[in-house]
Amino acid sequence: MTRYVALLRGVNVGGRRIKMAELRTCFEKMGFADAKTLQASGNVTFGNTVDGTQSLTVNTAGVTAFLGAVGSSSPLTSVTTDAAGTTALNGGPMFKHNEAFSFQIATDNQQETDRYWNAIVGNGGQESECGWCKDKWGISWQITPRVLIEALAIGGAEAKRAFDAMMKMKKIDVAAIEAARRG
C-alpha cells in the first residue's frame, strides 16, 4: 500500500487543541486507510484511499470538519503545476510564509522563461536575483531555463561559467547562459 505523510501546521499550538485520536478519525472519515499520528504534533501517516485507488484526493467536507476541530477557518489550497499537485494548509497568522518553500519552473527557451516571469512579476510580483521572483502573495518562484540546469549538472569549468553568468542576472537570459557555456 502506498503511504503518505501530512505535516499539518498549527496543531496543538496557539490554543488550538486536537486529540490525535480525533485527527486519525478525521483522516479516516476523509476516506484514507490506516491513519497513524506521531506524538501530538499534527503529523499523520496514512495509506491510499480505503477503496484502493492510488490517487490522493481530498474530501473537502472532511477537511472542513478537521479545520472546525482545530478551531480554524483557514483555507486549504490545492495547487497543480505540470500535473504535480501540492496542498497547502494555512496554519494561522503565527506561521508566516518564507523562502523555505518555493516552486521551480523549468523552461525550454527564452520565450517560455519570459512568459512565466512576466506573468508573475507583471501581476504584482517582484524580481529577485538569479531567476527568483515572488508573486503578489509572497510565494517564491524560480524560473530556470533547462540550459542552465544542464550546465550546472555537467560540472567543471562549463558549470562555473554558467553559474557566474547567472549570478549577475535577475531574469535568466538564455542566450547569455548559452554563450557562457561555450566559453
Secondary structure, DSSP 8 states (H G I E B T S, - for coil): --EEEEE-TTTTSTT----HHHHHHHHHHTTBSS-EEETTTTEEEEESBTT--SS----HHHHHHHHHHTT----EEEEEETTEEEEEE---TTS---TTSEEEEEESSHHHHHHHHHHHHTTT-EE-STTEEE-TTS-EEEEEEHHHHHHHHH-HHHHHHHHHHHTT-SS--HHHHHHHHH-
